[in-house]
Amino acid sequence: MTIATFHDLKGASVFITGGGSGIGASLTDGFLEQGAQVAFVQRSDASEFCDEMEAKHGTRPLFIPCDITDVEALQGAVTQAAQAHGPVTVLVNNAANDKRHTTEEVTEEFWDWSQAINLKAYFFACQAVIDGMRKAGGGAIVNFSSVSYMMGNVGYPSYTTANAGINGMSRSLAREFGPDRIRVNALAPGWVMTDKQRDLWVTPEGLAAHIDRQCLKDELVPRDIVDAVLFLSSNASRMMTGQMMAVDGGVVMTG
């Protein structure tokens, strides 16, 4: 269900990492609903999802198979998206992997893999869109972080380290490219009830304990995140940059 229409997103060239599953699929759906031209990357096949989106919206998203840890392939996908839809003016770095792990079991290989997915790819996707955004007169970048690092959560220290890094990176890029009217913000979701989360991590007791920490007692669903991303991507937030927006029902307080 459309909550708000952001007219400036109609026809916009949007690039989403991990845009064919989970929250990413909801993001693709949400941008198409606004009339945007969407390209997305992920490793697994998303042809069936693209069929669904085309049937629903009359516009087919451009799916580019890509492992985001392959920087050359990732940046090549940005180029391909720009060739298809014009310079990317909205980048959403959404893809991540929150595989659980303890500090003692982390190897150098695992650490590098985790940082490559959860931080390195974000930086190089940003780097890839800058020139096109500058030539287009501006753009918006939304980098997904997580409230997990602000909560001091245990169980995935490499992931929370990357989340904190995303916030710092977003602030630096916002300062560097603000003169080009390129806005860079971070968005930190709380515990969103995706199919993956329900299948792997959610227990009735764990969910109840988490919601007890929220100010708002409803479960977070992907649409809650989509609406925030649309706002940060549109001119409705034209003077917001270098900020971190938490969408978590009020578990953490920023500022």
N, C-alpha and C positions, 0 to 999 in steps of 0.2 A: 504494500500500500504506500503510495506516494504521500509523504508528510508535507513536503515543500518542493516547489519548482524553482530551480536556479537557472534562469533563462540564459545566462552567459555560458553555461555548460553545453548548450545545444551546438552540435558540430565540433566541439572541442576534441583535440587529439589527446587521448588518455592512454597511459601505459601503466599496467599493473603487474607486479610480480606475484606469482602464485594465484593468478586470477581465475582459475577454473575449479577450485574446490574450497570448502570451508568458508571463512569470512571473505576470502578473495572472490569466490563465485558470487557471493551476495554483492560485493563491490561492483563487479562487472555488470550484474543485473541492474544495480542502482544507477550506474552511469548511463547504461543504455536507455533506461527509463527516462533519463533527462535529455536524451537525444544526442549523447556524445558518441564519438567514434572511438571504440575501445580496442586496444591490442593488449594481449597479456602473454606471459611466459609461465611455463611450469614443465616439470620433467614428464609427468604422466600424461597419457593421451586425454585430450579434452574435446574430441570431435563430437561426441554425443551431447555434451554440455552446450557446445556451439550451436548444434541443431536445435536444442531447446530454446536458446536465447533468440535465434533467428525466427523461430515459430512464434515466440512471445512478442518480440519487438519489431519484427520486420527488418532488422539489421543484424548482420552476423558479425560477432567480434572476430578479430584476427588472432588466432592462436598460433604462437610460435614455440615449438618444442625447444626447451633450453634448460640446462643445468646452470643455475645462477652462480655457482662457484667457478664456472668457466667464464672469466671476465671478458675475454674476446668474443665469445658467443653472446653474452649478455649485452654487450655494447653493440654488437652487430644486430641484435634483435631490436634495439632502440632505433637504429638506422633504418631497418626494414619497416618498422611502424611509422616512422616519419615519411618514408617514401609512399606508404599506402594512405596515410591520413593527414599528412602535413606535419610540420614540426611539433614534437610532443610538448604540450603546454601544461599538462597535468601528469605528474609522476606519483604513483602510490607504491612505495616500497612496503609490501605486505608479507611476502614470503618469509617464513622463519621455521625453525625446528627447536621445539622445547623438550627434546628427549631428556628424560630424567637421568641423573648421574650424581654420584658422590664425589667429593674432592679427592679422596684416596684412589679412586679407580681411574681418574682422568690421565690419559697418556698425552704426549705431545701431539700425536697424530689426531686424537679426538679433539683436542683443544683447537688445533688449526682448522679442522673440519667445521667445528661449531662456529668459530669466528668467521670463517669464510661464508657461511650461510647467513649468519645473524648480524653481521656488521660489515665485512669487507664488500659484499655484493651491494649493499645499500650505498656505500660511498661511490663505487664505480658506476652504478646506475645514475646517481646524481651527476657525476662528472659527464656522463654521456649526453644528458639532456640540456646542459647549461648553454651550449652554443646556440642550439635551436631556440631555446626560450629567450635568449638575449636578442636574437634576430627577430623574434616574434613580438618583442616589446614587453616580455614578462612571462611569468608562469608561476605555478604552485607545485611544491613538493611536499608530500605528506609521508613522513617516515614512521612506521609502526614501532613503537617501543612496547613497554608493558609495565603495569604497576607492580609487578613481582619484585623488581629491584628496589622500589621504594618501600615495599613491605618487609624487605630483608628475608625473603622466602628462602628456604633451604630446598635442596633436591635437584638443583640445576645451576650451579655457580657460574659455569661458562656462559650460559644463556643470560643470566642476570647481569653479568659483566658487559655483555654485548648491548643489552638494553640501556644501561647507563651510558655506554659509549655513543649510542644512537642519539641520545638527548644532547650530549656535548657536541657531537658532529653537527647536528641540526642548527644549534646556536651559532657555531662558527660559520657555517655556510650561509646562514641568514644574514650575518654581518657582511660577509664577503660579497654576496651577490644582491644585496638590497638595492644598491645603486642601479642595477639592471632590472629592477621591479620583479625580481624572482623571490618569492616568499618560500620559506622553509620552516615547517612546523613538525613537531612530533605528536603522535597520538598514542596514548597508553590505554589500551583496553583492560578491563578487569577480566573476570572469569566468564567468558562468553560460552554459552551452551551450544557449541557446534556438535555435529555427529562424532567427530574425532574425540572431543573432550568427553562426551558421554560414554563412548566405547572404551576409552583407555583409563580415564582418571576419576570420573564422577562416581561418588557413592552417596547415598541418601544422607549419611551422617556428615560427610565432608562438605556437601553442598549446603546443608542446613547451617553448619558452623560458619561457612563463608558468608552466606546471606545475613547471618546475625551480625557480621561486621559491617555490612552495608547500611548506609542511612536509608536508602530506598530498598524495600524488601522484595522487589520483583527480580526474577532471573534475567540476566543480560542475554539478549539474543542478537544475532548478526545485524539485524536492521538498526539496532541502536548505534552500532559502529558505522554503518553505511551513512546514516544521516549526518553524523559528525564529520566524516570524510568529505562528503559533498559540500558541506559548509566551508571547510578549510580549503577546498579546491576552487571555490567560486569567489567572485568579487564581493560577495556578502561579507567576506573576511579580509578585504583588500588591505587593511592596515594592521593585520596580525601577522607577525613573523617572529621566528626565534622562540616560539612558545611551546610548551608541552601541555596538551589537553588530555586530562584523564577522564575516561568514560567507564566508570566502574561502580556506579550506584552509590558512591560516596564512601569507599573504603579508605582511600588516601585523600589528604587535603594538600593542595599545591599552594605555593606562594610563601 
